[in-house]
Amino acid sequence: MRALSVIPLIALSACTFDVKCGGSTGGMTVNEEEVEAALAQAIGPDASIECKEGVKPAPGARVPCKVVLAGQTYTIEAVLTTASASTGKFQYVIHLDGRPMVIAPRMESSLARVLEQRHGERPELACGATLQALPADGVVRCAMTVGPTQATLVAKITDDLDVDSMTFEPPLLARNTVVELVLPTLREKLGATVELSCATPAMFPRPADGVLRCEAVDGDQRKPIAIEIDAELTVQRWELVE
C-alpha cells in the first residue's frame, strides 16, 4: 500500500497597483498610496506603513516602505515585476532584507485551511515573527497543535511564495488517510457496509510498536483489527484480532 504523505500546493496571492501622473518628480510614477493600502490589507490594520513617492514604474524598480508593527520597524521593498497588458497595473513582490517577505499570519491561515480540508480538523500554527524574510533554503518551521498532538510543521516555500511541500517532525499519520487506504480491502473481506473506526486524533505519530488498533464496525457488530504501519508510514497489512 502507498505511503501516507501529504504534499499540498498553496499559492499566496500577488499584489498589483496602478501608476499616477504628477508628483514632485513629474511624469508617471508609482501610486505609493495603492502600495501602502495593499500592504496594510496584507499585514493587518495595526501596521503603520509609509512608502516612498516618485518612483518611476519599470520592471525591477523598487519602492522602499517603512513598516512599524508591534513596536518594531521594518524596511521593506515592493519590487516591480511586470505590467498587465489588459489592466495596465504593475505586479510586484515584497522583499525584506533582500528576500521575499513572508507574512506569518497569512501563511498560518493558508496552511491550517489546507490541513483542515485534508484531515478534518483545523490545527493551531505559530510560524514565528509576523514579518520575516524567506530563508535562502525556503524552509519555514511552524509549531503545530492539532487536538492532543504537538509537532513541528516544516514547509518548503519557493521564492514565488508557493508552498511546495509540507512535512512533520515527528512524522505524522493522518486518520482519514489510514481509513481511505484500509477500507476498500476491509470491505472486500468483511462486507460492503463495513466502516473503519480508529479512536485517534486527526493527526498522530506512529504507535511505538508500529500497530494501529482500530475497529471494523457493521451495525451493532464491532471487530477489533490491527493495522501494521512501517517506519516510513506505509500501511503494510491489517488483520482481525481474535
C-alpha positions in Angstrom: 0.0 0.0 0.0 1.1 3.6 -0.6 2.7 5.9 1.9 0.7 8.4 3.9 2.4 11.5 2.5 0.7 14.9 2.2 2.2 17.4 -0.3 -0.3 20.3 -1.0 0.4 23.4 -3.0 -0.8 26.8 -1.9 -0.4 30.0 -4.0 -0.1 33.2 -2.0 -1.7 36.0 -4.0 0.4 38.6 -5.8 -0.2 42.3 -5.5 -0.9 44.8 -8.1 -1.0 48.6 -8.3 -1.6 51.4 -10.7 0.5 54.4 -11.7 -0.3 58.1 -11.4 0.7 61.4 -13.0 2.5 64.3 -11.5 4.1 64.4 -8.1 7.3 66.2 -7.2 9.2 64.4 -9.9 6.7 64.9 -12.7 5.7 62.2 -15.3 4.3 58.8 -14.5 5.2 57.4 -11.0 4.1 54.5 -8.9 1.0 55.2 -6.9 2.5 54.7 -3.5 -0.9 55.1 -1.8 -2.1 51.9 -3.5 1.1 50.1 -2.4 0.5 51.3 1.2 -3.1 50.2 1.1 -2.2 46.8 -0.4 0.4 46.3 2.3 -2.0 47.3 5.1 -4.5 44.8 3.8 -1.9 42.0 3.7 -0.1 42.8 7.0 -3.1 44.0 9.1 -4.6 47.2 10.4 -2.2 47.5 13.3 0.7 48.3 10.9 1.8 51.9 10.2 3.1 52.0 6.6 4.8 54.8 4.6 6.2 54.2 1.1 8.4 56.4 -0.9 6.8 58.6 -3.6 8.1 59.5 -7.0 9.4 56.0 -8.1 9.3 55.6 -11.8 7.4 52.5 -12.9 9.5 49.9 -14.6 10.3 46.2 -14.2 12.9 45.8 -11.4 12.1 49.2 -9.8 11.9 49.2 -6.0 9.5 51.1 -3.8 11.0 51.4 -0.3 8.5 51.3 2.5 8.8 51.7 6.3 6.5 49.5 8.3 6.1 49.9 12.1 4.4 46.9 13.7 4.2 45.9 17.4 7.0 48.4 18.3 9.3 47.1 15.6 10.4 49.0 12.5 10.9 47.1 9.2 12.3 48.5 5.9 10.7 46.5 3.1 10.6 47.0 -0.7 7.9 46.5 -3.3 9.8 45.1 -6.3 8.0 45.7 -9.6 7.9 42.7 -11.9 5.6 43.1 -14.9 2.7 45.3 -16.1 -0.5 43.6 -17.1 -1.4 44.2 -20.8 -5.1 44.1 -20.0 -5.3 46.3 -16.9 -2.1 48.4 -17.1 -1.4 47.6 -13.4 2.1 46.5 -12.3 2.6 43.4 -10.3 5.2 43.4 -7.5 6.6 41.2 -4.8 7.5 42.3 -1.3 11.1 41.9 -0.2 12.6 42.1 3.3 16.4 42.0 3.7 16.7 41.3 0.0 14.5 38.1 0.2 10.8 37.6 -0.5 8.8 38.5 2.6 6.6 36.0 4.4 3.6 37.3 6.4 3.3 34.7 9.1 -0.5 35.1 9.9 -1.4 34.8 6.3 0.8 31.7 5.9 -0.6 30.2 9.1 -4.1 30.6 7.9 -3.5 29.2 4.5 -1.6 26.1 5.8 -4.2 25.5 8.5 -7.0 25.7 6.0 -5.4 23.1 3.8 -4.7 20.7 6.7 -8.3 21.1 7.9 -9.6 20.3 4.4 -7.4 17.2 4.2 -7.7 15.9 7.7 -11.0 17.2 9.1 -9.5 19.3 12.0 -8.0 22.7 11.9 -4.6 22.9 13.6 -3.2 25.8 15.5 0.0 27.1 13.9 2.7 29.5 15.1 5.2 30.3 12.4 7.3 33.0 14.1 7.6 36.7 13.6 4.7 38.5 11.8 7.1 39.7 9.1 10.1 37.7 8.1 12.5 37.2 5.2 12.1 33.9 3.5 15.2 31.8 4.3 17.6 31.1 1.5 16.7 27.4 1.7 13.0 28.2 1.7 12.3 26.3 4.8 9.9 27.7 7.4 9.2 25.9 10.6 5.9 26.2 12.5 4.8 24.9 15.9 1.6 22.9 15.3 -1.1 21.7 17.7 -4.0 19.6 16.5 -6.0 18.1 19.3 -3.6 16.5 21.7 -0.9 16.1 19.0 2.0 18.5 19.0 4.6 18.6 16.2 6.6 20.9 14.0 5.3 21.6 10.6 8.2 22.1 8.1 7.0 24.0 5.0 9.3 24.3 1.9 8.4 27.6 0.2 9.5 28.8 -3.2 10.7 32.3 -4.0 7.3 32.8 -5.7 5.8 32.1 -2.3 4.2 28.9 -3.3 4.2 26.2 -0.6 6.0 23.3 -2.4 5.7 20.7 0.3 4.9 20.1 4.0 6.4 17.5 6.3 6.1 17.0 10.0 8.6 16.4 12.9 8.0 13.8 14.2 6.4 12.2 11.1 2.6 12.1 11.5 -0.1 9.7 10.3 -3.5 11.1 9.2 -6.6 9.2 10.4 -8.6 10.0 7.3 -5.8 8.7 5.0 -5.5 5.5 7.0 -9.2 4.9 6.6 -9.0 5.6 2.8 -6.2 3.1 2.4 -7.6 0.3 4.5 -11.4 0.5 4.0 -11.5 -0.9 0.4 -9.8 -4.2 1.3 -11.7 -4.3 4.6 -15.0 -4.2 2.7 -13.8 -6.8 0.2 -13.3 -9.3 3.1 -15.9 -8.3 5.6 -18.7 -6.8 3.5 -19.7 -3.6 1.7 -21.4 -1.9 4.6 -18.4 -2.2 7.0 -16.9 1.1 8.3 -13.5 1.6 9.9 -13.3 3.4 13.3 -10.0 4.5 14.7 -10.0 6.3 18.1 -7.1 8.5 17.3 -6.7 12.3 16.8 -7.0 13.6 13.2 -3.1 13.5 13.0 -0.9 11.4 15.3 2.6 9.9 15.4 3.1 6.2 14.5 2.5 3.9 17.5 5.6 2.8 19.2 5.0 -0.8 18.3 4.0 0.1 14.7 0.5 -1.3 15.2 -2.6 0.9 15.0 -5.6 -0.6 16.7 -9.0 0.1 15.2 -12.4 -1.5 14.8 -14.4 -2.7 11.8 -18.0 -1.6 12.5 -21.0 -3.1 10.8 -24.2 -2.1 12.6 -24.1 -3.4 16.1 -21.1 -5.6 15.4 -17.6 -4.4 16.2 -14.5 -6.4 15.4 -11.0 -5.3 16.5 -8.4 -5.1 13.8 -4.7 -4.4 13.9 -3.1 -2.2 11.1 0.7 -2.6 10.7 2.5 0.6 9.7 6.2 0.6 9.0 8.8 3.3 9.9 8.1 5.0 6.5 4.5 5.5 7.5 3.4 2.9 4.9 0.4 0.7 5.7 1.7 -2.9 5.3 -1.3 -5.0 6.2 -4.2 -5.4 8.5 -5.6 -8.4 10.3 -8.6 -9.3 12.6 -7.7 -9.6 16.2 -9.3 -12.6 17.9 
